[in-house]
Amino acid sequence: MRTLTFLTLIVVLASLLGIGSAYIMIEREQPLNAVTIGSWRAYPKAGTAEADPYSVAIYTRGAVVPLASGEGLALVAREDRSGHLLDPTCIYRISGQTPTARLWTMTATDGDGHLVETRPGRVHLDSQNLLRNPDGSFELTYGRRSAFGKP
């Protein structure tokens, strides 16, 4: 009887540990196997058959259809280069070379994944509307207030 009770306890604890760890992994909403470039993260296996089960559960739970590998790659930044969460009261500068793609878009979303509307009424910036420097680089300034101090 003691052995049966002990085995039952082990099975119950193992089940709770397994379900609890899966819940925590899914609740944090950051798939595994991220590719990191500075503050940006991408999940190239998200829309493929090689996606891990946690990623599949995260996208299914959020009703998100990830891009397949032939369609593109979504880059996400939730923190600045100092490791602080992005703050809508701050002004950020995004600069560098544009991706080598025919078309790309950049959007800002809130903590719930909803698009944030900018002052001119846009919700995104795309490769067709970006002014580049002669060397192909670009620089964006993004914040609630303009960089020149006007609201």
Backbone hydrogen bonds, N-H to C=O, Kabsch-Sander energy under -0.5 kcal/mol:
donor,donor_aa,acceptor,acceptor_aa,energy
5,T,1,M,-2.2
6,F,2,R,-2.3
7,L,3,T,-2.6
8,T,4,L,-2.4
9,L,5,T,-2.3
10,I,6,F,-2.1
11,V,7,L,-2.4
12,V,8,T,-2.5
13,L,9,L,-2.6
14,A,10,I,-2.6
15,S,11,V,-2.2
16,L,12,V,-2.5
17,L,13,L,-2.6
18,G,14,A,-2.5
19,I,15,S,-2.8
20,G,16,L,-2.5
21,S,17,L,-2.4
22,A,18,G,-2.0
23,Y,19,I,-2.4
24,I,20,G,-2.3
25,M,21,S,-2.2
26,I,22,A,-2.2
27,E,23,Y,-2.8
28,R,24,I,-1.6
29,E,26,I,-1.1
30,Q,25,M,-0.6
35,V,42,A,-3.0
36,T,34,A,-0.5
37,I,40,W,-2.8
40,W,37,I,-2.1
41,R,76,V,-2.7
42,A,35,V,-2.2
43,Y,74,A,-0.6
46,A,43,Y,-1.8
47,G,67,L,-0.7
48,T,45,K,-1.6
51,A,48,T,-1.3
56,V,52,D,-2.0
57,A,53,P,-2.2
58,I,54,Y,-2.5
59,Y,55,S,-2.6
60,T,56,V,-2.4
61,R,57,A,-2.7
62,G,58,I,-1.8
63,A,60,T,-1.1
64,V,59,Y,-2.7
71,E,68,A,-1.6
72,G,68,A,-1.4
75,L,73,L,-0.6
76,V,41,R,-3.1
80,D,84,H,-2.7
83,G,80,D,-1.9
86,L,78,R,-2.4
90,C,87,D,-1.9
92,Y,142,Y,-3.7
94,I,140,L,-2.4
95,S,93,R,-0.5
96,G,138,F,-1.9
98,T,136,G,-0.8
101,A,99,P,-2.0
106,M,125,L,-3.1
108,A,123,V,-0.6
110,D,114,H,-2.5
113,G,110,D,-2.0
116,V,108,A,-2.7
117,E,115,L,-0.5
118,T,122,R,-2.8
121,G,118,T,-2.0
125,L,106,M,-2.4
127,S,104,W,-2.2
129,N,126,D,-1.8
130,L,127,S,-0.6
131,L,129,N,-0.5
133,N,137,S,-3.3
136,G,133,N,-2.4
138,F,96,G,-2.5
140,L,94,I,-3.4
142,Y,92,Y,-3.3
144,R,88,P,-0.8
144,R,90,C,-0.5
146,S,150,K,-1.7
149,G,146,S,-1.6
